[in-house]
Amino acid sequence: MEEIRILLAEDDDNLGSLLKEYLVIKGYKADLYPDGNKAYKGFLKERYTLCLLDVMMPEKDGFTLAKEIRQINRDIPIIFLTAKSLKQDVLEGFSLGADDYITKPFSMEELLYRIEAILRRTQQGLNKPKEVYQIGNYSFDTLKQTLTINKKVQKLTTKEAELLKLLCTHQNKVMERNFALRTIWFDDNYFNARSMDVYITKLRKYLHEDPSVEIINVHGKGFKLIN
């Protein structure tokens, strides 16, 4: 099993330590560097799987660091962490070959989901993405976007399938409402929230034939898929 090692460049001591501790708890190796220069030297010494780079750092900013990393390794995934959300900064980040861009403040859960998604996509994760989930007596095929019980097949829309897959990855745990909205709809505004509620209602209808399966509301937080 290949070790996943993450380079974390973050000049905020508290946030950096928190991120490193969280990543380690989730099973990753993580090295924290307080500025761009130290991060670049560390990159030269170690073999990393993915880079998390703060944009605004002393000595050397994240964009400059990314350029230098790309000169050595064109393929390593890079995620920018920043308090900025200006369009030109986002465009600059992606023009440098960034794989993702997440604006502070963000939830640790959202960051983890993005990391795992990138690792799956670049085939550098520990496991291949799961294609079929068992939900009670149901079989959910994420590629065909079908939900099957007793040979009865329900075809799902893309949004329905994405939402159900997110619930499955959090099975018997709370899936935060804002996390789901930002992951699937890319914006947690009021209209998208109402849209998600409609999709949750549809999924409950599709899953009603197995009484052991339930999507419950967790007040003030989100939803939980129980089976």
C-alpha positions in Angstrom: 0.0 0.0 0.0 1.6 3.3 -1.2 2.0 5.9 1.5 0.2 9.2 0.9 2.4 12.1 1.9 1.2 15.6 1.8 3.2 18.8 1.7 1.4 21.5 3.7 2.7 25.1 3.3 0.8 27.4 5.8 2.2 30.4 7.7 -0.6 30.5 10.2 0.7 28.4 13.1 -2.7 27.5 14.5 -4.3 26.6 11.2 -1.3 24.8 10.0 -1.0 22.7 13.2 -4.7 22.0 13.1 -4.6 20.9 9.4 -1.6 18.7 10.0 -3.1 17.0 13.0 -6.4 16.4 11.1 -4.6 14.9 8.1 -2.6 12.6 10.3 -5.7 11.4 12.1 -7.2 10.6 8.7 -4.3 8.4 7.9 -2.1 10.6 5.8 1.5 11.6 6.4 1.8 15.4 6.5 4.8 17.8 6.7 4.1 21.4 7.7 6.2 24.3 6.4 5.7 27.9 7.6 6.8 29.6 4.4 7.4 29.1 0.7 11.2 28.8 0.9 11.1 26.0 3.6 8.3 24.3 1.7 10.4 24.3 -1.5 13.5 22.9 0.2 11.3 20.2 1.8 9.8 19.3 -1.6 13.3 18.7 -2.9 14.1 16.3 -0.1 10.9 14.3 0.2 8.6 12.4 -2.2 5.1 13.9 -1.9 1.8 12.8 -3.3 -0.1 16.1 -3.0 0.6 19.8 -2.1 -1.6 22.1 0.0 -0.3 25.6 -0.5 -1.4 28.8 1.2 -1.3 31.6 -1.3 -0.2 34.4 1.0 3.0 33.4 2.7 6.2 35.1 3.8 9.5 34.6 1.9 7.7 33.1 -1.1 4.0 33.1 -1.9 2.0 30.0 -2.9 1.8 30.9 -6.6 5.6 31.3 -6.9 6.1 28.0 -5.0 3.7 26.2 -7.3 5.6 27.4 -10.4 8.8 26.1 -8.9 7.2 22.8 -8.0 5.7 22.4 -11.5 9.2 22.8 -13.0 10.2 19.7 -11.1 7.0 17.7 -11.2 4.3 18.5 -13.8 1.8 16.0 -12.4 1.7 16.3 -8.6 -1.7 17.6 -7.5 -1.8 21.1 -6.0 -4.6 22.6 -3.9 -4.4 26.3 -3.0 -5.6 27.5 0.4 -6.4 31.2 0.6 -8.5 33.9 2.2 -8.8 35.5 -1.3 -11.8 34.8 -3.5 -11.2 37.3 -6.3 -11.8 35.9 -9.7 -8.3 36.9 -11.0 -6.7 35.0 -8.2 -8.7 31.9 -8.9 -7.8 32.1 -12.6 -4.1 32.6 -11.8 -4.2 29.6 -9.6 -5.7 27.4 -12.3 -3.4 28.8 -14.9 -0.5 27.5 -12.8 -1.9 24.0 -13.0 -3.8 23.9 -9.7 -6.1 21.0 -9.3 -8.4 22.8 -6.8 -8.8 26.1 -5.0 -10.5 26.4 -1.6 -11.3 29.6 0.1 -10.9 30.2 3.9 -12.8 29.6 6.1 -13.5 26.0 5.1 -14.5 22.9 6.9 -12.0 20.2 7.5 -14.5 17.7 6.1 -14.8 19.6 2.8 -11.0 19.8 2.4 -10.7 16.1 3.0 -13.4 15.3 0.4 -11.5 17.5 -2.1 -8.2 15.8 -1.4 -9.7 12.3 -1.7 -11.5 13.3 -4.9 -8.2 14.5 -6.5 -6.3 11.5 -5.3 -8.9 9.2 -6.9 -8.8 11.2 -10.1 -5.1 11.1 -10.4 -5.0 7.4 -9.4 -2.7 8.1 -6.5 -5.1 7.3 -3.8 -5.0 4.2 -1.6 -8.0 2.7 -3.2 -10.0 2.9 -6.4 -13.2 4.9 -6.0 -16.1 2.7 -4.9 -18.5 2.1 -7.7 -21.3 0.2 -6.0 -22.8 0.8 -2.6 -25.1 -1.4 -0.6 -27.8 0.6 1.2 -29.8 -1.9 3.2 -31.4 -4.1 0.5 -30.7 -1.6 -2.2 -27.7 -1.7 -4.6 -26.6 1.7 -5.8 -24.4 1.8 -8.9 -22.7 5.2 -9.1 -21.5 4.7 -12.7 -24.9 3.6 -14.1 -26.7 6.0 -11.7 -29.2 3.3 -10.8 -30.8 2.2 -7.5 -31.9 -1.4 -7.5 -34.1 -3.5 -5.1 -35.8 -6.8 -5.9 -34.9 -6.4 -9.6 -36.7 -3.1 -9.7 -34.4 -0.5 -11.1 -34.7 3.3 -10.5 -32.7 5.5 -12.8 -31.3 8.5 -11.0 -30.5 12.0 -12.4 -26.9 13.1 -12.1 -27.7 15.4 -9.1 -29.7 12.6 -7.4 -26.8 10.2 -7.9 -24.2 12.8 -6.7 -26.2 13.5 -3.5 -26.8 9.9 -2.8 -23.1 9.1 -3.3 -22.2 11.8 -0.8 -24.7 10.4 1.7 -23.2 6.9 1.2 -19.6 8.2 1.9 -21.0 9.6 5.2 -23.2 6.5 5.9 -24.4 6.6 9.5 -22.6 10.0 10.0 -23.8 13.5 9.6 -23.4 15.0 6.1 -23.2 18.8 6.6 -25.7 20.7 4.6 -23.2 23.5 3.5 -20.6 20.9 2.6 -23.0 19.1 0.3 -24.2 22.4 -1.3 -20.6 23.6 -2.0 -19.5 20.2 -3.2 -22.4 19.5 -5.6 -24.0 22.9 -6.3 -20.8 24.9 -5.7 -22.7 27.5 -3.7 -24.7 27.3 -0.5 -27.2 30.0 -1.3 -30.9 29.8 -0.4 -32.1 28.6 -3.8 -29.6 25.8 -4.0 -30.6 24.8 -0.4 -34.2 24.5 -1.4 -33.2 22.5 -4.5 -31.3 20.1 -2.3 -34.3 19.6 0.0 -36.3 18.6 -3.1 -33.7 16.0 -4.1 -33.6 14.7 -0.5 -37.3 14.2 -0.7 -37.0 12.3 -3.9 -34.2 10.1 -2.5 -36.4 9.2 0.5 -39.2 8.2 -1.9 -36.8 6.0 -3.9 -35.6 4.3 -0.7 -39.0 3.8 1.0 -39.3 0.1 0.1 -36.6 -0.9 2.8 -37.9 0.3 6.2 -34.3 -0.1 7.6 -33.1 2.7 5.4 -33.7 6.3 6.3 -32.4 9.7 5.5 -32.9 11.8 8.7 -32.6 15.6 9.3 -30.0 16.6 11.8 -31.3 20.0 13.0 -28.9 22.8 12.3 -26.3 20.5 10.7 -27.5 18.4 7.7 -28.6 14.9 6.9 -27.7 11.4 7.9 -28.2 8.2 5.9 -29.1 5.3 8.3 -29.3 1.7 7.5 
